[in-house]
Amino acid sequence: METVCDNCASGLEEETVVCVHCGSAVNTGDVLGSKPAQEPGPQENFAPTSAPPPAPAEPKLMFAAGDDLAGIGGWLILVAVGLVIGPFFRLHGMIIDAGYLFGNRYQAAMTARPGVQAIIFYELVTNSFFFAFLLLLNFLFYRRRHSFPTFMIINLGAQLLTQLIDHLWAMQFSHSAQWTQVLQSLVTAVVWIPYMLNSLRVEQTFVN
């Protein structure tokens, strides 16, 4: 490979020691059009970088604290109380209905008034249904399931409907039957259904 003279930059034959043009000694390490390769420096040992571990998620509190809306607080406390005591009321109704239907004490009275037994059986079935449904609602509520508001609305509407049917059926045997329970179911539905649909606390609490 041709080399060059350091003094006059003239081209020289390979392995030439003295430049024939200027008489200067030739550095045979210089190569035409090339630069001495840089020796690799000592390698630095770098520890492999990795992303920092994610910060642990803050535990979700069951009950709201301060101004936090995510949790059981405000009007939801009343819902929680109602869900706890509701199954006991339904269980009490089931026991009474079963006593009327299967107890010897009331058999003569129901035989004298045909149709009453059918109403009591209807009440036993609806009480049993709502007892099981309330247990499901408690599970959804304390698990903060996203489906709880929907099931709660279904529960409120179904209670109003079954209460109205029961009352209209009972009026066939007693025109003096009070509308108290029907009105209670109506007021409950009117208050809590819009709350379940529009409450920001409900939206932020039931997210699982």
Secondary structure as UniProt FT lines:
FT   STRAND          3..4
FT   TURN            6..8
FT   STRAND          11..12
FT   TURN            14..15
FT   TURN            20..22
FT   TURN            28..29
FT   TURN            32..33
FT   TURN            66..67
FT   TURN            74..75
FT   HELIX           76..102
FT   HELIX           104..106
FT   HELIX           107..112
FT   TURN            114..115
FT   HELIX           116..142
FT   TURN            143..144
FT   TURN            146..147
FT   HELIX           148..170
FT   TURN            171..173
FT   TURN            175..176
FT   HELIX           180..198
FT   HELIX           200..205
//
